[in-house]
């Protein structure tokens, strides 16, 4: 019997006990049997190895003190939760690691001093600008470290921890990182409609609310202020609607009344987003430089307008 109960047939015993040799013998005139036992301890700490005969009587008792093996890896200290705990991009976290042997026994204990290299903490979740800090906390005994890191990438992100070539027990750890707070300067405007359009043609572009690391937020409700100021003429564009998709993305619908240049200004909390004000060109239909996507949208709009106008007085009035 080892520390976790008796050896069971077909199962791996806690101490790996195997009878490898037995032979009859005599001792002081009484018949006896001699057994040689081989076992591989897998659990460090104090143990009792009991030998019990077929009648359930204790035949021998051996007290063992099993030390952990060589430091080949590490693992999070009990109670440390890296998986399943929601993290936030841009917020520092800390957790503790302890050196372990090949069986996962912690080495930062009374059994032996530990001399192990610092663990490596790697993964796309970490920003190159903010590498993790690994600080030894085990004192003279060694074998314990505190890791401080700043999650940067949102989503399900693997975190790799290792000592030398050996991964930590449980590595890679899949972290659940949520985007941080919105930062106006990292928000973006994208799509053809952010730089090109045609007069009177309904046009749109996409806004994405992002945190300091550029992660798109997963919620809506941000109050963007958008304007289309003329450049070199006196005609202002009109923003008709900002459609909130409740996932950090917005679709902005607008029109311009005349061809020419415009300054597309997008502000959040009084702060311009990335690239704002964006140079916007409203192209005349006969301009040979008009982008193909804008020309096709203008042509489709003309056909749709003509069809709508021919459908009766009520339809024409509604269009007007």
Secondary structure, DSSP 4 states (H G I P E B T S, - for coil): -BTTB---TTS--TT--EEEEEEEEEETTEEEEEEEEE----S-EEEEEEEE-TTS-EEEEEEEEEPP----EEEEPTT---SSS-EETT-EEEEEEEEE-TT--BSSBTTB----PPPEEE-TTB-TTS--EEEE-STTT--EEEEEEEB-S-EEEEEEEEETTEEPTTPSEEEEEE-----GGG-EEESGGGTEEETT--EEEEEE-B-TT-PBPS-----EEEEEEEESSS---EEEEEEE-SSSEEEEEEE-SSSEEEEEEEEETTEE-TTPSEEEEEE-TT-TT--HHHHHHHHHHHHHHHHHHTT-HHHHHHH-
